[in-house]
Amino acid sequence: MVRIAQDGLGAERASLRALFNGFLKVALCSVGGSGGIVFARGLVVEQRRWIDDRDFADILSFCQFMPGPNIVGVAVCVGSRVRGPIGALAGVAGFTLIPLTISFSVGAWCLRNTDLGMLQGLLSSISAAASGLVIGTGLRLLAAHRDRPMSLSFAGLAFCGLVFTKLPLLAVLLALAPLSFSIAAIFNRRAR
Amino acid sequence: MSSPSAPMALTFHLALLSIISFGGIPSVLPDIRNYVVEAHGWLTDREFANFFAIANSLPGPNMILMMSLIGWSVGGLPTALASALATFGPPCAIYYFAYGLWDRLRDARWQHVARRSLVPVTIGLIIGGGTVMARTADRDWQSALVTLAAAALILWVRVNPLWILIAAGAGGVLGLI
């Protein structure tokens, strides 16, 4: 189905083991939902160079629109982009099998022993840092758009919609996406 | 506490919701809460909140983890497994086929427009999501400082983010943060 990247950055052919291990590491490092974005970008763009920053942002926004756990979607898309269907399977398997087994065991244990001051100190300071990592990674992705005022203003609107209103993510997305798309379409027509 | 058909009902409901969870599993979280807490009484509100907190502070796919913890308390280990699969199985198939289509049409003009217009919105949502996360995580100025430092380090210094998390965790254990 998916056109497997053969040129440029994708030239370094990803082995299935590298996909499995890579997304295993991404999952083990990611705390609190979108924390995975940080490590997924580090793996596929910086470390392995399977795809570039633009393609990564493309996959991310595609996954945010689709139903389901977003970061798992990133594993599916990157895996299928570099190795086809088996690659997608390897990415998802790496992302879920071992990390879920570990964190499920720890989580079940925590629920039975909820009164652990040290553990809570550890978890809360880690999530403080993790949220900072997400913000920093988002700003890095935004840097590619810094010379486009329209892009910056829509990023700003999306940010405000999520942070200052109590609207769910989907509502913000559905409110802004058509507006942003129509404006870009008008500009595009004028440019030609 | 729950009837023999409860595991089946839960698994089916999760599979259904995962297919319509546009924008991510958190978008159907209120619905899942209604189903397991109010409609069936499988969990208390407190338990649901605890599961959410634990899933968010442990590494790994956190929403899948949360659903498997819910499954675990409804029907033991088999239901935990079924709930996890129901949460990410159907969406994975959708991701795969939809991305194939999206990728095949990548040179279509409407897709250039879509890419240029939608990517900034989702980047704004990522930064916003991190900020919302920080708002619950930062209970004092020390932890707010940790958030700021982490953001600055990842933005301007090429440092493996794992070290940042390890340093923050060590600070938390020693009671510095």
Interface residues (C-beta under 8 A of the other chain):
Chain A: M1 V2 R3 A27 L28 C29 S30 V31 G32 G33 S34 G36 I37 V38 F39 G42 A57 D58 I59 L60 S61 F62 C63 Q64 F65 M66 P67 G68 P69 N70 I71 V72 G73 V76 C77 S80 R81 P85 A88 V92 F95 T96 P99 L100 I102 S103 F104 V106 G107 A108 C110 L111 T114 M118 G121 L122 L123 S124 S125 I126 S127 A128 A129 A130 S131 G132 L133 V134 I135 G136 T137 G138 L139 R140 L141 L142 H145 R148 M150 S151 L152 F154 A155 G156 L157 A158 F159 C160 G161 L162 V163 P168 L169 L170 V172 L173 L176 A177 S180 F181 I183 A184 A185 N188
Chain B: S18 I19 I20 S21 F22 G23 G24 I25 P26 S27 N50 F51 I54 A55 N56 S57 L58 P59 G60 P61 N62 M63 I64 L65 S68 L69 W72 A80 A84 T87 F88 P90 P91 C92 I94 Y95 Y96 F97 A98 Y99 G100 L101 W102 D103 R104 R106 R109 W110 H112 V113 A114 R115 R116 S117 L118 V119 P120 V121 T122 I123 G124 L125 I126 I127 G128 G129 G130 T131 V132 M133 A134 A137 D138 R139 S143 A144 V146 T147 L148 A149 A150 A151 A152 L153 I154 L155 N160 P161 L162 I164 L165 A167 A168 G169 G171 G172 V173 G175 I177
